Amino acid sequence: MKARSLIRRVLVAVILGPLVLALIWLGGYFTLAFVLIVVGVCVWEFHRLALKKGAQGDLIISELIAIAVCMAFYFNPNSTIPLLIIGTLVVLFTELYRPKGSPLLSTSVTLFSGLYFSLLFGCFILIRQLPEKVGITYVEAGKWLILLIIATWVCDTAAYFFGSFFGKKKLMQRISPNKTIVGSVAGFIFGVLTAYVCHIAFIDELALFDSLMIGAIAGSFGQYGDLFESMFKRDADVKDSSSILPGHGGLMDRFDSLMISGPVLYLYLRYIVFG
């Protein structure tokens, strides 16, 4: 069973990995479609977790809010704030006329899931469109995101293997009992080293220090993204957010690290590198 599970896991990774990188590289509507799929599925998975705790939100409204925010990021970021206000009001009015359920729990789940994934993972759209604002080659932002994704994957892999073989002291046992301090440190180091290799290989319009910072963001904030999702799953008493990806779990499980490192990278690029 373990061998079959490993084979499924590897096959999904071999197919999904290049597809994700290709959609990011192509940019435009391809990146938008990628973000919409990930965000849409993650919202659904979060509602499934909430149901485990007896909290039933309005999935349709959450999805509409998430889609609207991502579309605003792509077509007109200045419209995001009005959309957030409208979305919040829609949730409140809908809940006011709902005949049953807990308004406190329902509004919390509906709003949080709709905003958490779209505002954070939606930053991939903002990063991909950033060259238009700062006057550099459009394709370059695709390279930054590819660097972030590869560094994240290497970080996760290094953390797993070094933690499994050498890790003893737990990193945060209450949230994720298998993660160790050794694994976390190894993940960070390999994330930065990966960024260095990527910079030499294909980064053209970013200083080496900034590329290394992308690796550092992947190796630090990316690990927090994993812990945040583990926190939700542990509270719901589940191993995976869903079983949509054989051997990997759900999209929350696959993109949890990028859910946090992505927005941190956007803030770093937008307000420090190109501020």
Stockholm file with secondary structure:
# STOCKHOLM 1.0

chainA/1-275         MKARSLIRRVLVAVILGPLVLALIWLGGYFTLAFVLIVVGVCVWEFHRLALKKGAQGDLIISELIAIAVCMAFYFNPNSTIPLLIIGTLVVLFTELYRPKGSPLLSTSVTLFSGLYFSLLFGCFILIRQLPEKVGITYVEAGKWLILLIIATWVCDTAAYFFGSFFGKKKLMQRISPNKTIVGSVAGFIFGVLTAYVCHIAFIDELALFDSLMIGAIAGSFGQYGDLFESMFKRDADVKDSSSILPGHGGLMDRFDSLMISGPVLYLYLRYIVFG
#=GR chainA/1-275 SS CHHHHHHHHHHHHHHHHHHHHHHHHHCHHHHHHHHHHHHHHHHHHHHHHHHHTTCCCCHHHHHHHHHHHHHHHHHCGGGHHHHHHHHHHHHHHHHHTCSSSCHHHHHHHHHHHHHHHHHHHTHHHHHHHTHHHHTSCHHHHHHHHHHHHHHHHHHHHHHHHHHHHHCCSEEETTTEEEEEHHHHHHHHHHHHHHHHHHHHHHCCSSCHHHHHHHHHHHHHHHHHHHHHHHHHHHHHTCSSSCSSBTTTBCHHHHHHHHHHHHHHHHHHIIIIICC
#=GC SS_cons         CHHHHHHHHHHHHHHHHHHHHHHHHHCHHHHHHHHHHHHHHHHHHHHHHHHHTTCCCCHHHHHHHHHHHHHHHHHCGGGHHHHHHHHHHHHHHHHHTCSSSCHHHHHHHHHHHHHHHHHHHTHHHHHHHTHHHHTSCHHHHHHHHHHHHHHHHHHHHHHHHHHHHHCCSEEETTTEEEEEHHHHHHHHHHHHHHHHHHHHHHCCSSCHHHHHHHHHHHHHHHHHHHHHHHHHHHHHTCSSSCSSBTTTBCHHHHHHHHHHHHHHHHHHIIIIICC
//
